Amino acid sequence: MNNTYRNLTFALLILLLNSCTLQTQIISETDLVHNTERSQLKLNYPSQRHYSPMSSAEQSIVKISSVDCTTYEVYDVIHLYGKSFNLKNEVYIIIDDQAYPLEINTIEREHVHEISENTENIMTADSSSISVVTGYSEDNRKISRVSYNLPQDFVDKMAKAEHVIFRYYAAPDMISLELKGYKLKRFKQFVNL
């Protein structure tokens, strides 16, 4: 194997590991106010299908441990394309092909509509440049923020699972946040902190 090929393979491996690390992050800290230990698993989900109404999603799973008990809270931020339907007020967890409803604590919806100018610098006859508006870009999207609790028995099942999906619906479309592979491995590490 020549050095160029070896260096390229090594660079690609580092890039792959960094992209996985950026998509999953665990943060732990002590909350002196509530006398608890808080750990947070942050997950990012890019759109996986070209026909999905979801452009991306971020998920934070917060583990709160006190002397008496441990609870898990989930905070999802789901970005939908502007023409999509709003999320329904329901979320399900599918653990190894078994579906369970989850009770939503809060849901917030925001419709973002931004128009920006596209400009181009043009050289004039005297060699100076001026900025000219060449068109407009429109960003039209919906953001849904959803929070819910994750019961301990579901966490126990997830810790043994091979595949977990958080499922939402936006009228005719299903939106799936899949916890598998590296993300599921990080979740299992997170539970055992």
N, C-alpha and C positions, 0 to 999 in steps of 0.2 A: 504494500500500500504506500503510495507516494505521500510526501509531506503536505502537498496542497489538498489532496483528498482527505487526509487525516485532520488537517486544520479546519476544513469546511464542515466535516462531520462533527467535530468538537464544538464549533461555533453554533451549528444548528441545534445540538443537544443543549447547550447553555440557553439559547433563545427559547426552546421548548420548555425547559424547567422554569425559566423566568416568567413565561406567560402563564404557566400553571400557578406559580406563586402569586402573581398579581391577581389572579381570579379567585384565590382563596387565601384568607388572612385570618389569623387568630390573635386577638388582643385580650390580655387579662389585666385586671387592676382591682384594687381594694376600694370599696365604697365605705368610707368611715361614717358617713351620715346614716346609712341603713345597717351598718355592721355586717356587710356581706362581701363575698368575692364575686366579681362579675367577669365573665369571659364572653367574648363576642366572636363568632365565626362570620366572616364577611365573604359572600359568594357573588360572582357576576355571571350572568347568563346572556350571551349574545343571541340574537335571533337565529334559529337553527333551520328555518324553512323559509323559502322565498314567498310563500303564500300566507305566512303567519301575520296577524295584526300586531304582534309584539316586535318592537325594534330592539329592545334590550330590557333587562331586569337586574336589580340588585336585591340581595336578600341578606339580612342580618339575623342570625339566631343568637339570642342572648341567654346564657346560662347564669342564673343567680343562685348562689349557694350561701346558706346561712347555717347556723348550728342545728336548726330544726329540720330544714328541708332544702330541696333543690327544685327550682322551676325553670321552664324554658319558654321564652317569648320569641315570636317570629315577627319580623318587620320586612315586608316586601314593597319595593318600589318598582312598578311595572310601567314601562314606556310603550304606548301604543301609537300607531300611525293615526293621523288626524281623521281619516275617513272611517276608521273602525268604530264599532259599537263600544259602549262603556262596559266595564267588567260587571258581571252580575254580582250580587251580594252573597256569594258563596265560594267556598274554597274546600277542596278535598285533598286528602293525602292518600296516595296509592303506594302501599308497601308490598313488594313482591306480588303484584297483581291482586291485592285485596284493597278495596276502596273504603275510606272512612271520611265522614264529614267532619269539618272543623268549625268551631264557632268563632265568627269574626268579632273582634273587640271594637275596632274602628276601621272606617274606610273613608278616605279623602280623595276627591277627584279635582283635577286641575286641567283646564284646556289652555294650551300655550299656542299663541298665534303671533309669529314674528315675521316682519318683512324687512329685508336688508337690501341695500343697494350693491350692485356689482359694478365695480369701477375698473378703468384701465387708464394707465398713463400714456399720453400721446405726445410725441415730440413735435414742437411747433417749428416754424421756419427760422426763428432766431435761436434754435437749439435749446430752448427751455422746454420743460414738460408741464402739461396740465392734466388734471384728472378729469375724466369724462365718464358719466354714468352710462353703462352699456346695457343695463337691465336690472331686474329685481329678482330676488330669491325669496321664497315663502317657506317658512318652517311651521307646520301645523301638526301638533301632536297632543296626545292626552297622557296625563300622568296619574296613576292611581297608587295611593299609599294605603297599604292594608296591614293591620296588626292582629295577631291571634296568639293564643297559648297553645303549646304543644304538650299534651298530657304525657306523664311519665311512662305509661304503658306503650304509647306510640314510640317514644324515644328508645325504649328497650327493644321494641321490634325493629326499629331502624338500625340499631347497633348490630343486629344480626342479619340484616337484609342485604340483598345483592343489588337491588334497584329500588329507588324511591322517587316518586313524582309528586310535586305540588301542582294541583290542577285547578285552573280557573276557566271561566267561560265568558266570552264576549259575543253574545247572540249566536250566530251560526258557528263560531270558531272556538276551538279548544286551545288553551294556552298552557303549556307544560313547562315547569321548571324541574329539570331532571337532575337528581342527585345520584350520580353514578361514577364509577371509575375513581379518579383522583379526588373528586369532590366528596364522594361518599367515604373514602378512606380518611380524608381530613375531618369529616363529621364524626367518625368513630373515634379519632384521636381527641377531638374536642370534647366528646362525652366523657372520656376517660381522664380528663385533666384533673 
